[in-house]
Amino acid sequence: MRIVTYAEADLPDALAAQTAALEAQAWPGSTPGHDPALAPRVMLLLDEAGAVAAALTLLHKEIRHAGRTYRAAGLSAVVTRADARGRGHGGRLVAAARAALAARPGPDLALFSCDRELAAFYEAAGFRRLPGAVLVGGTPEDPLATDAPGFDKVVMAEFFGEAETDQADPAAAFAGARIGLYSGTIDRLW
Ligand SMILES: CC(C)(COP(=O)(O)OP(=O)(O)OC[C@H]1O[C@@H](n2cnc3c(N)ncnc32)[C@H](O)[C@@H]1OP(=O)(O)O)[C@@H](O)C(=O)NCCC(=O)NCCS
């Protein structure tokens, strides 16, 4: 098995079609593709036959928080082919995404949300929970927050480079905070 990474715009058609099929399996009715303004990069775990076993997309955006500007990246549309789940593929791909984000130059932090039941899956791949944090996506005019009624979401993060080393606890500025991500109208909570 091997992992390949493409800017979304450069994803070969056959891999794009397979990725869209996995996403449709997991999220029926969803629209494939991400907002080009978020510089989407698609990471795929390919099986021995070259077929997509798992997929995710890295999205990127600057955010302002607590008086600082951070280059943030998020994990989006993390999915393993239904017949290939439970074999470590998703975990392997998510860990590879963390390693890619940690490489310099790179973002200051990873920031995304997941259903509470999946937090341990992301923790096992090297991300951490931000206790009490709320991620606010969408737009300032039409926000979508992780504490919206009916959601049971957890905010996950990891800190890289200077953001990791210049404070005793880099998560301190984010834990318990409402974080304005404002990732737009397409990837509303990326
Ligand atoms: C979540 C997902 C990507 C995991 O992929 P995978 O290849 O099966 O992952 P792995 O085999 O590496 O690890 C699975 C681990 O996650 C846990 N897990 C997966 N889905 C879970 C769920 N819905 N609830 C609780 N735990 C879950 C498994 O129990 C397993 O833990 P274990 O190793 O301790 O047994 C896959 O289940 C999937 O595609 N789900 C549908 C799409 C989705 O919900 N994506 C996440 C969006 S935030």
Ligand as a Chemical Component Dictionary entry (heavy atoms), coordinates in Angstrom:
data_LIG
# 
_chem_comp.id                   LIG 
_chem_comp.type                 NON-POLYMER 
_chem_comp.pdbx_formal_charge   0 
_chem_comp.three_letter_code    LIG 
# 
loop_
_chem_comp_atom.comp_id 
_chem_comp_atom.atom_id 
_chem_comp_atom.alt_atom_id 
_chem_comp_atom.type_symbol 
_chem_comp_atom.charge 
_chem_comp_atom.model_Cartn_x 
_chem_comp_atom.model_Cartn_y 
_chem_comp_atom.model_Cartn_z 
_chem_comp_atom.pdbx_ordinal 
LIG C1  C1  C 0 -13.642 6.795  10.582 1  
LIG C2  C2  C 0 -13.008 5.933  9.496  2  
LIG C3  C3  C 0 -12.315 6.840  8.479  3  
LIG C4  C4  C 0 -11.989 5.001  10.147 4  
LIG O1  O1  O 0 -11.323 4.308  9.116  5  
LIG P1  P1  P 0 -10.699 2.840  9.348  6  
LIG O2  O2  O 0 -9.837  2.534  8.196  7  
LIG O3  O3  O 0 -11.766 1.893  9.696  8  
LIG O4  O4  O 0 -9.814  3.185  10.630 9  
LIG P2  P2  P 0 -8.790  2.266  11.409 10 
LIG O5  O5  O 0 -8.979  0.825  11.010 11 
LIG O6  O6  O 0 -7.450  2.870  11.274 12 
LIG O7  O7  O 0 -9.204  2.526  12.895 13 
LIG C5  C5  C 0 -10.467 2.314  13.256 14 
LIG C6  C6  C 0 -10.580 2.722  14.693 15 
LIG O8  O8  O 0 -11.491 3.797  14.778 16 
LIG C7  C7  C 0 -12.614 3.386  15.514 17 
LIG N1  N1  N 0 -13.830 3.862  14.856 18 
LIG C8  C8  C 0 -14.074 3.984  13.551 19 
LIG N2  N2  N 0 -15.317 4.442  13.366 20 
LIG C9  C9  C 0 -15.841 4.617  14.587 21 
LIG C10 C10 C 0 -17.090 5.064  15.060 22 
LIG N3  N3  N 0 -18.049 5.465  14.224 23 
LIG N4  N4  N 0 -17.270 5.082  16.381 24 
LIG C11 C11 C 0 -16.330 4.707  17.257 25 
LIG N5  N5  N 0 -15.122 4.273  16.857 26 
LIG C12 C12 C 0 -14.885 4.232  15.545 27 
LIG C13 C13 C 0 -12.580 1.881  15.484 28 
LIG O9  O9  O 0 -13.194 1.344  16.625 29 
LIG C14 C14 C 0 -11.114 1.563  15.459 30 
LIG O10 O10 O 0 -10.568 1.575  16.742 31 
LIG P3  P3  P 0 -9.686  0.322  17.244 32 
LIG O11 O11 O 0 -8.484  0.293  16.352 33 
LIG O12 O12 O 0 -9.375  0.672  18.656 34 
LIG O13 O13 O 0 -10.565 -0.855 17.075 35 
LIG C15 C15 C 0 -14.066 5.031  8.786  36 
LIG O14 O14 O 0 -14.786 4.316  9.777  37 
LIG C16 C16 C 0 -15.023 5.788  7.896  38 
LIG O15 O15 O 0 -14.750 5.976  6.714  39 
LIG N6  N6  N 0 -16.193 6.220  8.445  40 
LIG C17 C17 C 0 -17.182 6.947  7.697  41 
LIG C18 C18 C 0 -16.752 8.368  7.420  42 
LIG C19 C19 C 0 -16.450 9.150  8.683  43 
LIG O16 O16 O 0 -17.195 9.134  9.661  44 
LIG N7  N7  N 0 -15.316 9.892  8.670  45 
LIG C20 C20 C 0 -14.861 10.703 9.774  46 
LIG C21 C21 C 0 -15.245 12.114 9.549  47 
LIG S1  S1  S 0 -14.673 13.136 10.912 48 
# 
loop_
_chem_comp_bond.comp_id 
_chem_comp_bond.atom_id_1 
_chem_comp_bond.atom_id_2 
_chem_comp_bond.value_order 
_chem_comp_bond.pdbx_ordinal 
LIG C1  C2  SING 1  
LIG C2  C3  SING 2  
LIG C2  C4  SING 3  
LIG C2  C15 SING 4  
LIG C4  O1  SING 5  
LIG O1  P1  SING 6  
LIG P1  O2  DOUB 7  
LIG P1  O3  SING 8  
LIG P1  O4  SING 9  
LIG O4  P2  SING 10 
LIG P2  O5  DOUB 11 
LIG P2  O6  SING 12 
LIG P2  O7  SING 13 
LIG O7  C5  SING 14 
LIG C5  C6  SING 15 
LIG C6  O8  SING 16 
LIG C6  C14 SING 17 
LIG O8  C7  SING 18 
LIG C7  N1  SING 19 
LIG C7  C13 SING 20 
LIG N1  C8  SING 21 
LIG N1  C12 SING 22 
LIG C8  N2  DOUB 23 
LIG N2  C9  SING 24 
LIG C9  C10 SING 25 
LIG C9  C12 DOUB 26 
LIG C10 N3  SING 27 
LIG C10 N4  DOUB 28 
LIG N4  C11 SING 29 
LIG C11 N5  DOUB 30 
LIG N5  C12 SING 31 
LIG C13 O9  SING 32 
LIG C13 C14 SING 33 
LIG C14 O10 SING 34 
LIG O10 P3  SING 35 
LIG P3  O11 DOUB 36 
LIG P3  O12 SING 37 
LIG P3  O13 SING 38 
LIG C15 O14 SING 39 
LIG C15 C16 SING 40 
LIG C16 O15 DOUB 41 
LIG C16 N6  SING 42 
LIG N6  C17 SING 43 
LIG C17 C18 SING 44 
LIG C18 C19 SING 45 
LIG C19 O16 DOUB 46 
LIG C19 N7  SING 47 
LIG N7  C20 SING 48 
LIG C20 C21 SING 49 
LIG C21 S1  SING 50 
# 
